[in-house]
Structure formats: C-alpha cells, structure tokens
Amino acid sequence: MARPTKENVFLFVPNLIGYVRVILAVLSLLVMPTRPLTCVALYCVSCLLDAVDGNAARYFNQCSRFGAVLDMVTDRCTTICMLCHLASVFPSAAVVFQLLISLDLSSHYMHMYSSLVAGAASHKMISKSRSAILRAYYSNSHVLFLFCAGNELFFVAVYLLSFTLAASTVALPAWLPVAGLQWLALATLPICAGKQIISVIQMVGASRALAEKDLAERAEKQL
C-alpha cells in the first residue's frame, strides 16, 4: 500500500502568496514617509493578492488553518500600519485612528476566537443565529471585496492627501489631481464607515456567542 505524500503546509501555493503579501507590505512601510506612489503601488498589490490566495487555496485544494490565520493577520497588520502612519501625520485626528485600530483588532480577534470555541471550520462560516449582515458580508465574495477594497482605498486616498499639507516636505506629482483624490476619499468614506459598523456587529455577535458558551458550560457543571 502506497504511503500518502507528505505535504508541507508552509509551502502551499496560497501560503506562498501570503508571504509575498507580507514582503510587499513591509516594503510599502519602508517608503511610506517619502515615496507615496511607490508605497501605494506596493500596498495595493499586497491587498489585491488577498483575493488571489483564497482562490488559489480552493483551486489547488490547499486550504489550511495556518493560511487562514496568515491571511487575517496580514490584513490586520497592513491596515493598522497605515493607520499608525495617518495618526502621525494627522495628530489632531490621532484618537480617531487609534479607535479604528482598536476596533479592527478587537472585533477580528473576538470573532476568530468565538469561531474556534464554537468549533467552526472557518471564521467565515456564520451560523444562522448570528447577524444576517455578517452572514452576507462573509458568504458573498463580492460584498466582502467591496467593503475591504473601499475601506483600504479610503485610507490610501487620505494617505496621498497628507502630502498636500503645508507641513509635508514631499510633493505629489503634478499629474496626480488633488481634486480626484478628494473625490475618491468622499466616495469611499461611506464604505469605510460601513466596514466599521460591520466590525461593531462582529464584535457584539462574538461577545454574545462567547457569553452563551459560558452560560452553557456553567449549566453543565451544575447538573
């Protein structure tokens, strides 16, 4: 009887794409203060590859828990690093960016943890007892892409606009219209706001699921 081929999860195709995403994100951070267009190119490619690794995982039948965690951690860290930079260049709005970072981290951590406690195979599998909005967000790839892309584009637009401030020592190229960036920020602001509302819904739902699990376990101990 032939032995099954020993696989290396770390070398799965979607996980290799994940490593590329991390490298691109790090490179974008290195040039973030001084080379805005290079930063945006690296940052956006890293974010867009998020839509590729999932398809690769399904195509090659290489879905893995490590890949799911790598994907989520990369998403969170990339966005948070951008928000940290924005907090530094917009000190008057630093508290807003700090709150966005806190919401992003707490909602996703609690959601992931509650999914593990519930025994779900993936954090994207939302039970019928949870919010219909959350189910639509995670089950429809087009909705998920819209909110994630719109959220990142808003932050990218604000990042580029930061170079138009009087205090900035780096200027944007003359061919890049400031008015266009302002319109992009305004157009994606509602999507960004919607993404934050979804994060709140996600955190509240995860909190309720964990509390229900606590009560169920306490009831079992009292029997």
N, C-alpha and C positions, 0 to 999 in steps of 0.2 A: 504494500500500500504506500503510495507516494506521500511524502510529508508535505504539509502545506507550506507555501513560500513564506518565509519570514519577512514581514514588512517593517519599514522604518517610518513611523508616523511623522517624524520631523522632516522627512524628505518627500512627503506627499506634495503633489503639484500645487494645490491651493495654499498649503503652508509655505511653500517657496515663494509664492506670490505675496503672501503675508510678510515675509522677510524683506522683500523688495519694497513693500509699502513702508516698513519701518525705516529702511535706509533713506528713502525719498523724504520721509517726514523729518528725519534728523538733518538731512542736507538743507531742507527748507528753513529749519530753525537757524542754521549757521549763517544764512544770508538774509534772514528776516529783517534785521535792522537797516541793512544797507542796499540790498538789491531786490526791490519789490517785485519786479516782473519775473525774475528767476525764482524767487520764493513762491509766487503764486503758481507758476508752472509746475514746480516740484510738488507743492501742496495739493493742487487739484488732481494731478496724476495719481498721487498716493490715495486720495479719496475716491477717485473713479475706479481704481483697482479693487475697491471694496465690493463693487458689483460684479467683478470678474471672478474673484476667488470662490464665491458661493456657487456660481455656475460651473466652475472647474471641479469643485468638490462633488457635485452631482453627476457631471459628465464622466469623471474618472472613478466614480463610486469611492471617493476618498473623504467622506465626511468624518470628522473626528471631534471629540470634546476639546482637545488641545487647539484645533483650528478655530473652533467657535470662540474660545476664550481669547486666543491671539487676535482674532478679528475685532472683538469687542474692546479689548484693552488698547489696541492700536487706534481705534476710532476715538475712544475717550481721551487718550493721551495727546493725540494730534489736535483735537479741538481745544483741549484745556491749555495746551502750549500757546495756541493762537490767542485765546482769551487772556492769558497772562501777559502777552505782549501788548494787547489792546489796553489792558489795565494800566500798563506802564506809560503808554503814550497818551492816554485819556485819564489822567489822575482824578479828575472831577467825577468820572463815572466808574472809578475803580470798584466801588462797592457793588455796583450792578454786575460787573463782570465776575466778581468774587461769588456773588449769589448764583450766577449762572453756572459757574464751576461746581459749586456745592450741590446744586440741584441735579446737574448732569451725573456727578459721581454717585450721590446717594440714591437716586432713582434707579440707576442701572445696577448698582451693587445689590440693593434690596430686591430688585426684580430677579436678578440672576440667582440670588440666594434662596428666595422663595420658590423658584422653579426647581432648584436642586432638592429642597426639602420636600416638595410635592412629588418628586420622582419623575418629573417631565424629562423627555429625551432632549429637548431643546428649549431655550428661553423664549423661542418664537412660537412655541405651542401654547396658546392661551385657552384655558378652559372656558366653557360656556357660562360659568358663574362669574367670570371676570367681565370687565368693561367691553362693550361692543366696539367702542372706539379703538381700544387696544388690540382687539382681535383683527379689526380692519387694517390697523397700522402694520402689524406683523405678518398677517396672512397674505396681503396684497403687495407684491413686489413693486408695483408701480406707485402705490401710495407711499411705501417706505422710501423709495428712491426720491420721490418728490419732496418729502419733508427733510430728508437728510441732505439732499443736494441744495435745496433752498436755504436751509439753515447755514450750511457752510458758505454758500455764495454771499449771504448777508454779511457774515464775518469777514470774508475776503474783500467785499466792497468797502466795508468800514476800514479795514487794514490799509487798502490803497488810498482811501481818502485821508488817512492820517498823514500821508506825505504831502498833502496840500496845506497843512498847518504852517503858520509863520515860524514856529519853533523847529520845524523839520529842516535838516541840513541836506536831505536827499530830495531831489525833484523828480516828478514823474515825467516820462517822455511827452513831448509836445503833442504827439499824435493821439495820446490817450485822453479822451474828453472827460473832464471832471463832471460835467452835467450827466453824462452817460453812467458814471459810477454812482452818482446821486440817485438817478432813476432806478438803477439796479438795486441799491440799498432799500429804496422805498418799496419796490416791487416784491422783494424777498422778505421784508420785515414781517408781514402777516404770516408767512410760512414759518419764519423763525419763532414768532410768538406762539403759533400753533404747536410747534415742536416742544416748547417749554410747557404748554398746557398738557400735552401728552405725557411729558416726564412727570408732571404732578399726578396725573391719573395713574401712571405706572407705579409711582411711589405709594400712593394711597392704597391701590389694589394689592400691592405686595405686603404692605403693613397689615391689611385685613386678613390676607391669606396666612401670614405668619401667626397672627393673633388667634385665628381659628384653629390652626395646628396646635398652638399652645393649649387652648381650651380642650381640644380633643385628647391630647396626651394627659392632661390633668384629670379628665373624666375617666380615662382608662386606669389611672393609678388609684382612683378612689373605689373602683369596683372590687 
